[in-house]
Amino acid sequence: GDWSSDVCSSDLPFLRALFPRFFIALSTLGLALLINALIAGRSSIALLGTLAMISGMIAYAIIPATNRARDAGNALVFKRLHFASVVLMLGIAITDVLAVVW
C-alpha cells in the first residue's frame, strides 16, 4: 500500500519532531565537515561538506510542504516531496562516505 497511509496517525507527532532535528543534525555535520576540510586545505572534501550541508538545509526546508500535503491528503505532492527528502538523505550519506574514504 501507500506508505503515507501505512503510517499510524499516532506516529506522526514523533516523526514530525524527529525529522527536523535529523535534518538540522545532518546540516551541522556537513558544516563541520566543510570547516574541517577548509582548515586542512582539502577543497574536494570542502565541496562534499558544502553539498551535505545544503542538502540537509533543503530537506529541512521542504518539511512544512510535505506535512501540509500529507495533512490535506494530497498523495501525489506528498510522494514527490517525500521522495525528494529520501534522495537528499541518500545524497548526504553518499557524500559523507566519500568524504571519509577520499
For each residue, the residues with C-beta under 8 A, 3 or more apart:
1: 5 6
2: 5 6 75
3: 6 7 82
4: 7 70 75 78 79 82
5: 1 2
6: 1 2 3
7: 3 4 11 12 15
8: 11 12
9: 12
10: 13
11: 7 8 14 15
12: 7 8 9 15 16
13: 10 16 17
14: 11 17 18
15: 7 11 12 18 19
16: 12 13 19 20 63 67
17: 13 14 20 21
18: 14 15 21 22
19: 15 16 22 23 63 85
20: 16 17 23 24 60 63
21: 17 18 24 25
22: 18 19 25 26
23: 19 20 26 27 56 57 59 60 63
24: 20 21 27 28 56 60
25: 21 22 28 29 56
26: 22 23 29 30 52 55 56 59 89 92
27: 23 24 30 31 52 53 56 57 60
28: 24 25 31 32 56
29: 25 26 32 33 52 56 96
30: 26 27 33 34 49 50 51 52 53 54 55 56 92 95
31: 27 28 34 35 49 53
32: 28 29 35 36 49
33: 29 30 36 37 45 48 49 52 53 96 99
34: 30 31 37 38 46 49 50 53
35: 31 32 38 39 49
36: 32 33 39 40 45 49
37: 33 34 40 42 43 44 45 46 48 49 99
38: 34 35 41 42 46
39: 35 36
40: 36 37 45
41: 38
42: 37 38 45 46
43: 37 46 47
44: 37 47 48 102
45: 33 36 37 40 42 48 49 99 102
46: 34 37 38 42 43 49 50
47: 43 44 50 51
48: 33 37 44 45 51 52 95 96 98 99 102
49: 30 31 32 33 34 35 36 37 45 46 52 53 95 99
50: 30 34 46 47 53 54
51: 30 47 48 54 55 91 95
52: 26 27 29 30 33 48 49 55 56 91 92 95 96 99
53: 27 30 31 33 34 49 50 56 57
54: 30 50 51 57 58
55: 26 30 51 52 58 59 88 91 92 95
56: 23 24 25 26 27 28 29 30 52 53 59 60 88 92
57: 23 27 53 54 60 61
58: 54 55 61 62 88
59: 23 26 55 56 62 63 84 85 88 89 92
60: 20 23 24 27 56 57 63
61: 57 58 64
62: 58 59 65 66 81 84 85
63: 16 19 20 23 59 60 66 67 85
64: 61 67 68
65: 62 68 69 77 81
66: 62 63 69 70 78 81 82 85
67: 16 63 64 70 71
68: 64 65 71 72
69: 65 66 72 74 75 77 78 81
70: 4 66 67 73 74 78
71: 67 68
72: 68 69
73: 70
74: 69 70 77 78
75: 2 4 69 78 79
76: 79 80
77: 65 69 74 80 81
78: 4 66 69 70 74 75 81 82
79: 4 75 76 82 83
80: 76 77 83 84
81: 62 65 66 69 77 78 84 85
82: 3 4 66 78 79 85 86
83: 79 80 86 87
84: 59 62 80 81 87 88
85: 19 59 62 63 66 81 82 88 89
86: 82 83 89 90
87: 83 84 90 91
88: 55 56 58 59 84 85 91 92
89: 26 59 85 86 92 93
90: 86 87 93 94
91: 51 52 55 87 88 94 95
92: 26 30 52 55 56 59 88 89 95 96
93: 89 90 96 97
94: 90 91 97 98
95: 30 48 49 51 52 55 91 92 98 99
96: 29 33 48 52 92 93 99 100
97: 93 94 100 101
98: 48 94 95 101 102
99: 33 37 45 48 49 52 95 96 102
100: 96 97
101: 97 98
102: 44 45 48 98 99
